[in-house]
Each structure stands twice: as structure tokens, then as C-alpha cells.
Amino acid sequence: MNRPVLWGALFVSLALNVFVVGAFVGAKLAEDRAPPHAQAIGSDPRQRSPVIAAVRTLSPEAQAAWRAQTPAFVAAHGPDLRETRRVAQAAMKGLGAEPFNPAAARAELERARAMEHQARLAMDRRLVAFASTLSADDRARFGDALARPRQDRKPPTQN
């Protein structure tokens, strides 16, 4: 092999190695810069739910009991929750309508909030009913975990 080709191959090999090593180092640095709660939570948005976090503090049997009840709850209340989001989104989009009717916009937002309130009451009822089936230790852990502030929220800033 002649020298210019050898030097060219060496240069290409060196550039490729620098690129690969740089990619690994960059990925590691990006991972280290992630907020601590993001690393603990992972990329699954459901894991940010305080209810799911509270259920994870329970015994495996209690966790299984919660999961067994979930499909029935979702079947009963899922359509209402979707309708609540649809009504709220439609009300917000309606803010740009011409002619603008503030009374109608307020009425739709109040309707959406009333529907949301009913959905929250249903979840509260479910939490209390489920807690009544737990042992005293599990119930205490469950309540403490539900009372913790959410980790993905930033504290309010002072203006």
C-alpha cells in the first residue's frame, strides 16, 4: 500500500474514532444533566401521577388489588373525563370566535370545571374506598405518599 492512501486511511479512522467517542461522552453528559426527578421518574408520563407513586409504596398484594380495580374505574369514568377535556378545549378555542360572547365562554368553562369536579370526586371516592381495604401500615404509607408535593412542579417564583 502506498503512503498517501495509508495516511488517508489513518486520518479517516482517527476521525471516526473521535466521532464515536464524542457521541458516547455527549450522551453520558446529557444523562448527568437531566434533573434528578426526571431520572427517577423516567420518560413515562404516567409515573408523574401522585396516585401511581402512592400505589408503588404499597405491598405487592395491595398494588395488584389497585390494578385489578382500574379497568372498571376507567370504563365507568373515562368517557366523562374525555368529554370534560373536549368541552374545556372547545371553550378555550372559542375565545377567538367573532363575535365573541364572554357569557357563553364563561358558561362553557364553568360547565367543564363542574364536570372536572365530578371526576375528581369520583377519584377521591375510589381512593378512600381502596384505603379502607388496606392494612394500617399500608394505609399510612398510602396517605403519606398522596400528601407529598408533586416532584415535577416548580415552586412559585416571587415577582
Secondary structure, DSSP 8 states (H G I E B T S, - for coil): --HHHHHHHHHHHHHHHHHHHHHHHHHHHHHHHS-HHHHHH-S-GGGG-HHHHHHTTS-HHHHHHHHHHHHHHHHHHHHHHHHHHHHHHHHHHGGG-SS--HHHHHHHHHHHHHHHHHHHHHHHHHHHHHHTTS-HHHHHHHHHHHHS--TTS------
